[in-house]
Amino acid sequence: MTTGSEARHIITFALPIMGGLVLQQLYNTVDSVVVGRVLGEQALSAVGTCASLTFFLVSFATGLCNGAGVLYAQLFGAKRMDDLRRSLSTGLLLLGGLSLVIALLAVSFSGPLFGALKVPEEIRAASLGYFRIYCIGLLFQFIYNVVSAALRSVGDSQATLFFLLISSLLNIGLDVLFVIALRWGVIGTAIATVICQAVCAVVSVVYMTRKYEFYRFGKGQFRFEGEKARLILKLGVPTMIQMCIVSGGNVLIQRVVNDLGTAAIAANTAAGRIEGYLFVPAQGLNNGISTFSGQNIGAGKPERVRSGRVKSRSVLVPAAIGLAVILFVFAKQLIALFGMEGDALRLGIRHLRFIAPFFVLFCLYMSNAGVLTGTGDVKAASVVTLAVLFVRVALTYLFCYGFHMGFASLYVPNPIGWVVGLVLSFLRFRGGKWEQMSVVKQGNR
């Protein structure tokens, strides 16, 4: 990505990621549609109330792997392949060990946690069963995230699309088998998810080591190196803290959702699944810009980062507007896919139609954040994200318990937070400090 058309590199790299994100959303959507239509509104609420907690657990991997990806991309841009291989083995061992600790703690304290979140009694048992089984798959998710970061750092985003395609198709088949045919209920959905995560992790590791020689480990090469771990943590911990606080904020918001009853939980779950498709262009381009920025900062070409950011927006903004129009027009039909009716259907439609017109703000904010993250300016990116989160959580509680806005308090704060993120990230980008943030220039080996 250090030579040639900036926009072509970013878009070509981002399109498979977008495809993968669509498959991830399809993965979650199929789960929710099957549960909602076959098992009913309460079962969908049981799965939905776990979403913020599972996202919180995965945030540890996502945050650290974003940091690892920055290091991998900069080492690849600087052509330091031995360092790249050693950094990969360190990342796999670091994240693998962390996943086991997190899974153990999550299962041990799940009961008191669900009580503190006021999960309704009628769905608590099903929610606990789903959550505890889901935790078994954390090891596979953490491994997959490291491999995905390693592949994206060298410009291979197509492979992750292939892995997710396999996983999504398998998930659909297992949902039909476990939930519809065998009648295992919510537990069947969780088991299907863990099996798919394991398959995805194994396939991704086999692909990576077979295709890329510099990612193959000889005898004694797969080991943990403290210096590499320090760099991964230096780049990843700020993002990890950022994502954990963000997901922790979502848990606090879920506490509000739970207070509004099972119809609100079901509506919020269905709307969130559909809204996820709207996030795809912004998240895909964010990944593309991040990797592009990392490689070019590693190669000493900040001018290409500036140009790539501007040119990529010419694709990002129209795509976001097109999806927003579709979401607004077909909101009723989309929510109805989940078997929603009555209050849940009405609330879900209101959610989607309010959010759609504002979504371009999120896209512009994410393009700025991609530059900051990819160049290693992770502390600034974290501060911006935390500011957005603070606005969302504070306004959600204020609107719900202060102004008594009910379900609207869950989505009205979002565009306000996006405006804050857009302004702060633009000011940081304009300051130009990200141009001096490359870690490979420090001579770490």
NORDABEL-V773988 format. One line per field, one symbol per residue. ss: DSSP state (a for helix, b for strand, c for the rest). burial: 1 if it has 16 or more other C-alpha atoms within 10 Angstrom, else 0. Layout:
ss=???
burial=???
//
This chain:
ss=cccccaaaaaaaaaaaaaaaaaaaaaaaaaaaaaaaaaacaaaaaaaaccaaaaaaaaaaaaaaaaaaaaaaaaaaacccaaaaaaaaaaaaaaaaaaaaaaaaaaaacaaaaaaaccccaaaaaaaaaaaaaaaacaaaaaaaaaaaaaaaaccccaaaaaaaaaaaaaaaaaaaaaaaacccaaaaaaaaaaaaaaaaaaaaaaaaaaacaaaccccccccccaaaaaaaaaaaaaaaaaaaaaaaaaaaaaaaaaaccaaaaaaaaaaaaaaaaacaaaaaaaaaaaaaaaaaaacccaaaaaaaaaaaaaaaaaaaaaaaaaaaacaaaaaacccccaaaaaaaaaaaaaaaccaaaaaaaaaaaaaaaacccaaaaaaaaaaaaaaaaaaaaaaaaacccaaaaacaaaaaaaaaaaaaaaaaaaacaaaacccaaaccc
burial=1100011011101111111111111111111111111111111111111111111111111111111111111111110010111111111111110111011001100100010011110011011111111111111111111111111111111111111111110111011111110000111111111111111110011001000000100000011100011011111111111111111111111111111001111111111111111111111111111111111111111101110110111001101110110011001101111111000111111111101111111111111111111111111111111111101110111011000001111111111111111101110110000110111100000
//
